[in-house]
Amino acid sequence: MSVREQSQSGALSAASRSSCEAEEVAPGRCLSLLPWDRFSAWLHCVCVVGFDLELGQAVEVIYPQHSKLTDKEKTSICYLSFPDSNSGCLGDTQFCFRFRQSSSRRLSLHCMLDQLDRDLPVSLKKDPAYYYGYVYFRQVRDKTLKRGYFQKSLVLISKLPYIHLFHTVLRHIAPEYFVKNEPFLEAVCSDVDHWPPPVPGKTLNLPIMGIIMKVRIPTCHDKPGTAHIVQFTHQEDTQISIALPTVHEVDLFRCFCPVFFHIQMLWELVLLGEPVVVMAPSPSESSDTVLALVSCISPLKYCSDFRPYFTIHDSEFKEYTTRTQAPPTVILGVTNPFFAKTLQHWPHIVRIGEIKLPGEVPKQVKVKKLKNLKTLDSKPGVYTSYKPYLNRDEEILKQLQKERYVASLMPLQKSISPWKSPPQLRQFSQEDFMKTLEKAGPQLTSGLKGDWIGLYRHFLKSPNFNGWFRTRRKEMTQKLEALHLEALCNEDLLFWSQKHTEVETVDLVLKLKNKLFQADREHLPVKPDTMEKLQMHIDAIILALPDDLQDILLKTGTT
């Protein structure tokens, strides 16, 4: 059998189911799916990076061939897809990197993806300015090559932060790719182009080269702290080979094992947006640790830049290593010994040794002064002069509680009038918020003691708070708009129009049409029957007008 036939024999039924599911979620207002649109919902492209004796690292293959990458993006992918020479990564190595997108692009299915993105937890929403690169690197001895080694990386480029999913895909396809080369890669991409869209909250069957993966993408409606286990059903899952427990999570315990007893201090540093550099022996340890740090403040989104694997060739190298200004709010993962000197001025350095196997007991290591960090060979530990705000909780690290004060910025529902614009949210006042902490702060209920007030003051100045507050403010503003729509629906608008002039009635109809358009465009949290009621109001008002006005209003769109 050919590679293509092998893939199809194991996954044909799932692929056909996938096609049907894809059509279910595509909104009517979106453009029809084009060839490679399903692929683009998951991946931007697949790259093969090899080593050329004259050119060095080079992108050998980009698939699909129509995929667009700028020269700057290709250069970033080249350098980030190979471990530093000092890492000594013989055999197969998997890791992840993140790099800036050079230019914005819009896909033919962008409206569908925007709709899917809004149902994701905030920490999993796509960042339009960045790509992720998921790498499977192989380095083995080969006497037939001048360099003496075979060195090549298979790289998946995606907007999605689904680390566990894409690492699983690479573990399945990369070893076979290194034997079968481009025809196999073409078959892989064709399989991905049969995947259903990445719909949050839905169990998805993803065929890939003879096996089928069963996954569930989290939604913003999932209760924090709960896990939705993907389970098998008896009949229809007979072909499914892999059920993934998560698409995005890393093993926090394993990643933090070398510095486990300082996990609470690291949580504070990430929460407050402090500059942190992770020095590790290989890209695997580097990227796993950085991703674990970023995810440890979930459900809050880490709103600053982070680089799971960062090299001296990175386009932001000068920007992030300059001594002429304070280190930026960023988390960097590095492996090159050069960084031990270049980043000595950074306030918080985490030195990671070899990450232990699951089940190994973490060892106690002390917090060390920065001046003791001289080389990348220094002992594992946390090098910082930072003094944590909170005492160490010997039982478990607890999540920072939600600020109840923010809910008080919402105007009372009784202040919403259908005949006035929706009321504005009250401005956030840091001092007013701090006063509420004195009477209702977590220090009163949490068993974790320490300077909670100081932690909050620092947190309020961080980009993580700004990002969280912007999201909450948008949600509350949309809630006000939705309540205003409901208030309009509960009025007898036809009766109102009969007591007002035709000019005022036409103005009302146009405003109501714009309200409907806004609710649809911004996905306001309104009930379906609210939209239907408002449309009925509009229709009734138009039918009561003279014929000439009816014709004009029925043809008039929205802005």
N, C-alpha and C positions, 0 to 999 in steps of 0.2 A: 504493500500500500504506500501511496505517496504521503508526504508530510501533511498535505492539505486533507487527504482522506482520513488519515489517522485522527486528526483533530475533529473532523466532522462526525466520525462514527461515535465518539464518546459524548458529543455535546450538541448534536443536531436538535434534539427535542427541546433542550433548554434554550437554545438560541431562538427557536421559533416562539417559545413562550416569552422570551425576552422582548422580541419584536412587538408582540401584542401588548405587553406591559408598557413599552415605551410610548405606544400610541395613546394609552389611557391617560397618561399624565401630561401630555403635551396640550397646553391651553389652546383654545380655538383661535385666540388672537395671535399666536406665534406663527412664524413661518414654517412651512413643511420641512421635515427633516431631510437633509441632503446626504449624499454619500459621505462617510467619515464623520457625520455629526455625532453619532453615538460614541464613536472613538473619542472625539474631542470633548465630550462631556466628562470623560475620565482622565484622558492624557492629552498633552499638547503634542508630544512626539516621543519616539524612541531613538536613542543615539548609541552608536558604537564608537568608543574612543580607544585608539591604539597608540603605540609608540613608534615614531619614525626616527631613525638615527640622525637624519639631517634636520628635520623640522621639530623633533620632540613630540609631545603629545598632540594628537590631531583627531578631529572628528572624521571618521572614515565613512560612516553611514548615518543618514537621517531618514527616518521612516514614520509616517507616509512621506513620500518625496515632495509633496506640495507644502509640507510644514515650513513655516517661516521662523528663522532665527537670525538675528543680526550678527555681525562679526563680533561685536562685544559679547553677546550672549554665548556664541560658540567658544570664544576664548575662555570665558568663565567656566563653561562646562568642561573644557579640556583640562584645566588645572585642578578643578575641584573633583574630577572623576578618578584621580590617581592619588594614592597615599604619598606622603612625603617619603623621599628615599630612605630617610633614617628609620622609618616605621618598621621596615623589615617584614612586610606582610606577605609571606609565602603562602601559597595555596589560595583559597577563596576567602574574600572579605566583603562584607556588606556594610554599607553606611548610608548616610543621608546628608545632603547639603541644601542650602537655600541661597538664592541669588536674585538680584534686582532685575526686573524686566526692563528692557531698554525702551520699548515703545508700547503703547496701548493698542490692542486689537479687539475687534468685535467679531463674534462668530455668528453664523446664520441662526444658531439656536440660543442666542444670548438671553432672550426673554424667558425661555423655559428654564435656563440655568439660574436666572435671577429669582424665579419663583421658588426653585428648589433651595436656593441659598437662604432664603428668608426663614425657612423652617428648621435650619440647623442651629445647634447651640452656638453662642457667640464665639466660643473658642475655636470652632471648626469652620467658620465662615471664610471664604476665600479672600485673600489679600490681593487686590488688583495689581499691586506693584511688585509682587514677588512670584517666583517659581520655586518648586521643590525639585530636587534631583535625587532619585533613588538608585543606588549604585550596587552592582555586583561586579567586583574586581577579581580577576584571576591572574596570578603570577606563579609560573612554574618553570623549572629548568627545561631548556630546549637547546641542545647542542647544534641543531641545524640552523639556528639564528645567530647572526653576528654578535648580537648583544648577549647571547647565552641564556636569555629568558624569554618566555612568551608572556606578554603583558597586555591585557585588554580589559575594558570595562563595558558592560551593558548597562545603559542608563535610561530610566523612565523619567521623563520631564512632565510635571503635572502642577496644576494649581491647587490640588487637593492635599490636605495634610494627613492622608490616610496611611500612616507609616507602616502599620502592621500588615495591612492589605497588600501594599505594593512590595514590601519585603518578601511576603509569602509568594506573590506572583513570580518575583525574580528567582527565588529558591527553586521554583518548579521549572522555569523556562531557561534560565541562563546556562546551566551545565550542558543541556542539549544544544543550545544555540552555538556554543563554542565548538561543537562537532559539525553541525549541519549548516551554520552560517546563514546567509541572506534569505534563502527560500523559507527557512524555518521562521525567521523574523517576520516575513510577509504573512505567514500563516497565523502567527501570534496576533499581529495587528488586526487581521481580518476577524479573528475571534472576538477581540475587544470591541470591534465595530458592531458586534451582535449583542453586546451587553445592554440591559435596560438602563435608563437614566438613573443616576445616584439619588433616588428618592429617599429622603429622611423618614425613618419610622417603618419602612417597608422591608420585608425579607426579600432579598434579591438572589437570584441564581446566576452565577457568572461562569460561563464555559471558558476554559482555557487549555488548549492543547491536550484534549482527551480526558480531563477531569472537570468537575464543576465545583466551584466554591459557593458556599451559602453564607451570606453576610447580612447584617442589619446596620444601617447608618443611624446614629442617634438623632433625636429631634430636640428642639428647644422646649418641648412639652414634657420630656422625660423628667421624672422626679430625681433631683440630685442625690447621689449616693446609692441609687438602685441600678441593678444590671439587668439588661434584657438578654437572656441567653438564647442564642439561636439553636433551636431544637429540630430533630428530625421527625418527619411523619413517615408512616410506613410505606405507602405505595408509591407516591410520586417522587420520593427522594432516593429511589434505589440506585440512581446513577451518581448521586452526590458523593464526592470523595472527601471534601474538607468543609467543616463548619467552623468559621472563625468566631471566637468569642468577642472580638473587638476589631474595628477597622483602623483605629488611630492610637490606641494607648500603648505606652511602653511599660516595661516592668520596673516600677519605681524602686522597689526594694532592692532589686539586683543592681540598678544603676547607682543608687546612693549607698550601696554597701560599704565602699571604701571610706565614706565620710558620714555614715549613718547617724551617729550621735550628734551631728551638727545640722540635721535636716531641718530643724525648726528655725535655726538662724538663717539657713539658706532660703527657707520660705519667706522670711522677713525681707531679705535682700531682694528677692525677685518681686515680692509684693510692692516694695517701695521703689522699684525701678532703678536699683543701684547698678553701676557698671560691674560686670563679673566676667572673668576669663577662666575657662576650664582648660587646664593643661593635661593632656592625656597621651598615652604611648601610641595610640593608633586612631584612625578616623572612626572606627566602630565605637570605641569608648568615648571619644569626643562627642560624636553626634548623639549617642544614647543619653549621655549625661545632660547635654544642653536641652534636649527635648524633654527630659524628665524635669529639669528645673522649670521650663516654661509651663509645663502641664501641672505642676504642683500647686498652683494657685487657682486651678479650675474650681468652680465654674466661672471665675473671672478670666477675662481674656488678657493675655500679656500683650500690651499695646506698643511696646518698643521693638526695635530690630533685634533679631537673634540669628546667629549663624552657627548651625550645628558643626560645621567644619569650615575653617577659615585658613587661607594660605597667604603667603607673602606676595603672591601674584594677584590677589583679589583687587578689583578696581577701587574698593574702599580702604585698601591697606593704609595709605597715607592719612586718610581722614580719621581712621580709628586708632592710629598709633602715634599721632602727633603729641608732642609735649608742650606745645604752645598754648593749649587750652585743656580744661578738665576732660577726663575720659567721657565719651558719650554714654548715654543710657542704652546699653546694648549688652547682650550676652554672647561671648565668642567662645568657640571650641577650637583649640589649636593643638598641633602635634610637633611642629618644627621647634627645635631647641633655640632657634634665633629669638623666639617670642619671650623666652625667659628673661632676656635682657631688654628687648624692645618694650615689653609691657610691665616692666618693674614698677612703673609709677601708678599702675592701676590699684585702686583701693582694696579690691577683693579678688583673691586668686584661689581657685580650687584645683588642687593637684590630685589627679586620679591615677592610681596604678592599674594593674590588670583587674578588670571587673570579674568578680567571683562567679562561680557556678551557682545555680539556684540551690538553696538549702544551706549554704555556708554561713556561719555566724559572723556578723560584722565585729571588727575590733575597735576598741576605743582609741581615738587619736585626738591629740590636743589641738586647740586653735593656736596657730603660730604667728609670730610677728613677720611682717613683710620683709624685713631686712634679712631674715633667715633664708629667703628664697633666692638662690643664686643661679641655679641651673634647672633645666627641665628634669634632671635626675634627682632632684630633691625628694624627700620622702612624701608620701601621700598625706594630705591634710588640707585644712583651710587656713590660708595666710591672710589675715586681716586684723585691723585694730577695732573693728565694729563691735559695739556693745549692744546685744539684743535688748529690745524693749520688754520682752516677756520672759518670765522664768521658764525653764525647760519643763515641758510636760512629760513625765516619765511614762505615761500610759499611751498616749496617742496625740499626734498633731491635729488640732482642731481647726476647722475652717473659720475664717473671719466672718462674723455675723453680718447680715444685711443691715444697712442703715435705715432704720424705721423713719428717721427724720425726712428722708427724701419723699416719702409718700405724702407728707404733710404739705408739700409744695403744690399738690393737686387741688384745684379749686373744688368747692363743694358742688355736688351734682345739681342742687337746687338753684345754683347761680347760672346754670346753662339755660339760655332762652333761645327758642327757635327763631326769634325775630332780631337777634343780635349775633355778631360774630362770636365764635367760641372764645371763652375767657382764656387769658394767658396764664402759663405756669408762673408761680412766684419764683423770684430769684433765689438761688442757693446762697446761703450765708454761712461761712465757715464758723463764725463765732456762735451763731444761733445753734448750729449743729453740735458744736463742742459742749454747749450748755445742756443739750438733751442727753449727752453721754453721761453727765454727772448723775443723772437720776435714772437713766435707763440703759446704761452702757453694758457691754458684755462682762465687765469686771464684777458686776453684781451677781451674775448667774454662772459664769464660767469657773471651772475649777482651776483654770490656768491663771496664775497670778503674775503681775508685772506691771509695767507702765503702759497700760492700754491707751491712755489719753495721749501719751507721746507717740505711740505707734500710729494712732489715727491722724494726729497732726502731720506726721511725716507722709503718711499714705495719701492725704488730701493734696499733697504737692506733686504726687507722682503721675506719670502718664497713664498708669493702669487705672487710677481713679478717674482721670479725665475721660478715658475710653469707656469705662463702665458708666459714668454719669451721662455721657452723650447718648449712649444706648438707652438708658433709662428715661432720659428726657424725651427722646424720640418716641419711645413706647407710650409715655404719658400724654404727649401731644397728640398722637394718633388716637389714643383712648378718648380724649376730649372731642376730637373731630367725630368719632363714632357716636359718642353720646349726643352730640349736636344733631347728627343725622336721625337718631332715634327720636329726639324731641320734635324734629320736623315731621316725622312720620305720624306722630301722635296728634298732630293738629289737623283741623278741617281746612286744608289749603284751598279747596274749591270754594268753600264759603267765604274765605278771606278774599279770593280773587274777584268774587262777585261784588264785593264792597269797595273795590279799588279800580283805578283807571286801567285801560288797556295797556298803556305804557308800563305801569307798575307791574301788571300781570306778566307781560312779556319779560320784563327784567327778572321777575321771580322764576319763571320757567328756565331762563338761561342760567341763572345761579344754581337751580336744582340740578340741571343737566351737568354743570361743572362739578357739583358735589358728587354725583354718581361717577363721573370720570375720575375724579380724585380718589374716591374710595377704591375703585378698581385698580388704578395705576399704583397707588401707594399701599395696596393690600391692607386697608384699614380693618381693624378687628370688629367688623359688623356682622350681624346674623344675616343669612341669605334672605330671610323674609323681610328684613328691613329694606334691602335694596329693591325687592319686588314691590313693597308698599310704596316706596318713593316713586318708582316708575309708574305705578298706577295713579298716584297723585298727579304726576306730570301729564299723563295721557288724558285724565279727566279734565284738567284745566285747559289743555289745548283744544279738546273737543267742544268746550263751552265758548270758544272764541270764534269770531267770524272766519269764513272760509279762507280769505286771503291770508290772514295771520296763521291759520292752521297750516297752510302750505309752506309758509316761510319757516315756522318753528319745527315742522316735521323734517325739513331739509337741513336745518341748522345743526351743525355738529358741536363739538366741545373743544375747549382750548386747554 
